Amino acid sequence: MTTLTREELVLATLASQPAAWYQPIHVQKLFFLIDQNCADMIGGRKFDFRPYNFGPFDRTVYDTLDGLSLQGCVITRGQIGVDYREYHLTEDGATRGRMAQGRLPGPVRDYIDRLVPWALNSSFDQIVEAVYEKYPDMRANSIYRSRI
């Protein structure tokens, strides 16, 4: 088993598609799915997701990205404190992310390499519906109404 820090996992995941801009739906659901499906291979869960307006949510995801922004690894579009911001790796963040990817067990790296493009190429509705289908307990507290 490999133990990664929360920051290393975030960088490794975003480095799967380093040129992408990640929206809140992406970062919240990517890290939820990774926690659900890979925790035993990376030293445990890195977040504490709870059912919220649009499914699993943990404010720590944003706090981690803000910390990585202060370290020069992530840049953001949007204002700190405003709910909607987008995230993008800097060159340093991509380098650190690739290094962290090298520490991931093969099955985790493969999972992330499939998961990230799926999320980036799916609509908000498709992502929320897929999470609710597999994790119906995360529908509690939801204000989401299906448009699919």
C-alpha positions in Angstrom: 0.0 0.0 0.0 1.2 3.5 -0.9 0.4 6.4 1.4 -0.2 9.7 -0.3 -1.0 13.0 1.4 -4.2 14.7 0.4 -2.3 17.3 -1.6 -0.3 14.7 -3.5 -3.6 12.9 -4.4 -5.1 16.2 -5.6 -2.0 17.0 -7.7 -1.7 13.5 -9.1 -5.4 13.5 -10.1 -5.3 16.9 -11.8 -2.1 16.0 -13.6 -4.0 13.2 -15.4 -5.3 16.1 -17.6 -2.9 18.9 -16.8 -4.2 21.4 -19.4 -7.8 21.1 -18.2 -9.8 23.6 -16.1 -11.6 21.7 -13.4 -15.0 22.9 -12.3 -16.4 22.4 -8.7 -18.5 19.4 -9.9 -15.3 17.8 -11.2 -13.2 18.2 -8.1 -15.9 17.3 -5.6 -17.1 14.2 -7.5 -13.6 13.1 -8.6 -12.3 13.0 -5.1 -15.4 11.4 -3.7 -15.2 8.6 -6.3 -11.4 8.1 -5.6 -12.1 8.0 -1.8 -14.8 5.4 -2.4 -12.9 3.2 -4.8 -9.2 3.6 -4.0 -8.8 4.5 -0.3 -7.4 1.1 0.7 -4.6 1.4 -1.9 -3.5 5.0 -1.0 -3.4 5.0 2.8 -7.1 5.7 3.5 -9.7 8.3 2.6 -8.4 11.8 2.2 -11.8 13.6 2.6 -15.0 13.4 4.7 -17.8 13.7 2.1 -21.4 14.3 3.3 -24.6 14.4 1.3 -25.2 18.0 0.3 -27.1 20.1 -2.4 -25.7 18.2 -5.4 -24.5 15.0 -3.8 -21.2 14.3 -1.9 -19.5 17.5 -0.7 -16.5 18.3 1.5 -15.3 21.9 1.9 -11.8 20.5 2.5 -11.5 19.9 -1.3 -11.6 23.6 -1.9 -9.4 24.3 1.1 -6.8 21.9 -0.3 -6.9 23.6 -3.7 -6.6 27.0 -2.1 -3.5 25.8 -0.2 -2.0 24.4 -3.4 -2.8 27.8 -5.0 -0.8 29.5 -2.3 2.1 27.1 -3.0 2.0 28.1 -6.7 0.7 24.7 -7.9 -2.8 25.7 -8.8 -4.3 28.8 -10.3 -8.0 29.7 -10.0 -10.5 31.5 -12.0 -13.1 33.2 -9.8 -13.0 34.8 -6.4 -12.0 33.2 -3.2 -15.0 32.8 -1.0 -17.4 32.6 -4.0 -18.9 29.1 -4.5 -18.0 28.8 -8.2 -14.3 28.8 -9.1 -12.4 26.8 -11.6 -8.9 25.2 -11.0 -5.9 24.6 -13.3 -2.5 23.2 -12.6 0.5 25.5 -13.0 3.7 24.1 -14.5 5.1 23.4 -11.0 1.8 21.7 -10.0 1.9 19.5 -13.1 5.5 18.5 -12.3 4.6 17.7 -8.7 1.5 15.9 -9.9 3.5 13.7 -12.2 5.9 12.8 -9.4 2.9 11.9 -7.2 1.4 9.8 -10.0 4.6 7.8 -10.0 3.9 6.8 -6.4 0.3 5.6 -7.2 -0.3 1.9 -7.4 -1.1 0.9 -11.0 -4.8 0.2 -10.5 -5.3 3.6 -8.9 -3.4 5.4 -11.7 -5.5 3.4 -14.2 -8.7 4.3 -12.4 -7.8 8.0 -12.3 -6.8 8.0 -16.0 -10.2 6.7 -16.9 -12.2 8.7 -14.4 -10.8 12.2 -15.1 -11.6 12.2 -18.9 -15.1 10.8 -18.1 -15.8 13.7 -15.7 -14.3 16.3 -18.0 -16.4 15.1 -20.9 -19.6 14.6 -19.0 -22.3 17.2 -18.2 -23.1 18.4 -14.7 -26.3 16.3 -14.9 -24.5 13.2 -16.1 -22.0 13.3 -13.3 -24.6 13.9 -10.5 -26.9 11.2 -11.9 -24.0 8.7 -12.1 -23.0 9.4 -8.5 -26.6 9.1 -7.3 -27.1 5.9 -9.2 -24.1 4.2 -7.5 -24.3 6.0 -4.2 -28.0 6.7 -3.5 -27.3 7.6 0.1 -25.6 10.7 -1.2 -28.9 12.0 -2.5 -30.0 12.9 1.1 -30.2 16.7 1.4 -30.1 17.1 -2.4 -31.8 20.0 -4.1 -30.9 18.5 -7.5 -33.7 17.7 -9.9 -32.8 15.5 -12.8 -32.8 17.2 -16.2 -31.7 14.0 -18.1 
